[in-house]
């Protein structure tokens, strides 16, 4: 698909999501909030997996940092601004990824995946064991916060999630998508694709492989924390199961499904090219065959004006 077609499809999707609260019951619209949370997290995961070529099996840890960060800020510190909460959890998640990634990005393949899985399960154990700090298996409460400085007190929770917070999350997804599009089409994104395909050649060309991998890891962690904060806010609870390795597996599965769609779309485009080139290829073969049978003749058989004399000459 061309760029204009992609833009048109994206605009149609945004419009369809925007009118959904007008045509669907509030309860079902509220069920779309996890979609936005995971979509924002997957934007970062796709940068790490799809462009940097690093498969993380512990990425749910950053979802947990976002959810538990929102719980601590809202219930323990009394923060009522969701924007401040987003900035804080993204900063903490980025700093955590910077410390962990300094070790992990030195490895690739299954070694990187196992290291991230180990750190993720270590964080999960911490949430379970330190009951008085994290609530253990009961989790921590995420208090309802203001968005854009407005508390929307006249809305109950379902109405709030299906109305103001729904459009707020849609706006966050659009902003994150535009930012990610700019990143992957920048020189930084080109460097990531180069080191994904051949890190040794990229290093010969002057690309700092470890630094770019670390930057992709940090960006993906920040977006993962933003998605985790949305997930925790929607449920009103930061649950340690959000950090378990199965959540990381779900992120991998969703990312692979997205790449499968890209592959199917590429196969569809390839089939279109073959179908379009089919008649031309057949015509070329007929012309080549006629040229072998009638050397030096001016035969236009393919256009319907074949020369009878050349048939007699060959006979």
Number of C-alpha atoms within 10 A of each C-alpha: 10 7 8 9 10 11 12 12 13 13 12 12 11 16 11 11 16 14 10 17 18 12 8 12 12 17 13 13 20 22 15 17 24 19 16 22 27 23 21 29 27 22 23 25 28 24 23 25 20 18 21 27 18 25 21 27 26 28 29 32 31 33 33 31 27 33 33 28 26 37 28 20 20 21 16 13 10 12 18 20 18 21 13 14 22 22 14 19 28 28 18 18 27 24 15 16 24 18 12 17 24 14 15 24 22 14 14 15 11 13 16 21 18 17 20 24 21 15 17 24 18 16 21 21 15 15 23 20 14 12 13 9 13 21 17 18 15 13 19 24 23 24 21 19 20 16 16 10 11 11 14 15 9 8 13 9 15 16 18 18 23 24 17 15 22 23 16 15 21 21 15 17 21 16 13 18 16 11 12 19 13 13 14 16 10 12 11 16 19 15 22 26 19 20 22 20 13 10 19 13 12 18 15 9 10 9 18 14 20 19 14 18 25 23 20 26 28 25 21 28 32 30 29 32 36 30 34 34 29 26 24 27 27 22 15 17 19 32 23 24 16 22 27 22 20 14 18 22 16 14 23 20 12 16 19 15 12 14 14 12 12 12 12 12 13 13 12 12 13 12 12 12 11 13 12 11 11 12 11 12 13 11 13 13 12 14 16 12 11 16 14 10 13 15 11 9 13 11 20 12 13 12 8 8 9 13 13 10 11 16 12 8 9 9 6
